[in-house]
Amino acid sequence: MILKTILLSAMDLAQPTTPPAGVNTEGLADFLRKFFAPLFLVVVSVVALFFLFTREITRFVQFIILAVAIGVIFYVPNIIEVTAKAIAGALGITGG
């Protein structure tokens, strides 16, 4: 009886559901960009200064290349939206 209940609950959870109709994500990408971009710049600056003061030039160059690649994600317009739509499309979620 308990096993049957667990299996039925698991089957119910495995069924696809429709997203809630009242969720408004308008401007979410801009909010995230404005929130995380200054924090990102502070972290990059501190780590870059650390590498420069310890004279680890190779790690400094590697870090700057990685920081630029990650910075493109935050500063290029619509890249978050395009990525989110691509992920949603790959998962089979359709939207308006």
MODELLER restraints for C-alpha pairs under 7 A, 6 or more apart:
rsr = mdl.restraints
at = mdl.atoms
rsr.add(forms.Gaussian(group=physical.xy_distance, feature=features.Distance(at['CA:29:A'], at['CA:80:A']), mean=6.45, stdev=0.5))
rsr.add(forms.Gaussian(group=physical.xy_distance, feature=features.Distance(at['CA:29:A'], at['CA:81:A']), mean=6.97, stdev=0.5))
rsr.add(forms.Gaussian(group=physical.xy_distance, feature=features.Distance(at['CA:33:A'], at['CA:74:A']), mean=5.76, stdev=0.5))
rsr.add(forms.Gaussian(group=physical.xy_distance, feature=features.Distance(at['CA:37:A'], at['CA:74:A']), mean=6.51, stdev=0.5))
rsr.add(forms.Gaussian(group=physical.xy_distance, feature=features.Distance(at['CA:44:A'], at['CA:67:A']), mean=6.85, stdev=0.5))
rsr.add(forms.Gaussian(group=physical.xy_distance, feature=features.Distance(at['CA:48:A'], at['CA:60:A']), mean=6.16, stdev=0.5))
rsr.add(forms.Gaussian(group=physical.xy_distance, feature=features.Distance(at['CA:51:A'], at['CA:57:A']), mean=6.83, stdev=0.5))
rsr.add(forms.Gaussian(group=physical.xy_distance, feature=features.Distance(at['CA:51:A'], at['CA:59:A']), mean=6.84, stdev=0.5))
rsr.add(forms.Gaussian(group=physical.xy_distance, feature=features.Distance(at['CA:51:A'], at['CA:60:A']), mean=5.38, stdev=0.5))
rsr.add(forms.Gaussian(group=physical.xy_distance, feature=features.Distance(at['CA:52:A'], at['CA:60:A']), mean=6.70, stdev=0.5))
rsr.add(forms.Gaussian(group=physical.xy_distance, feature=features.Distance(at['CA:73:A'], at['CA:79:A']), mean=6.38, stdev=0.5))
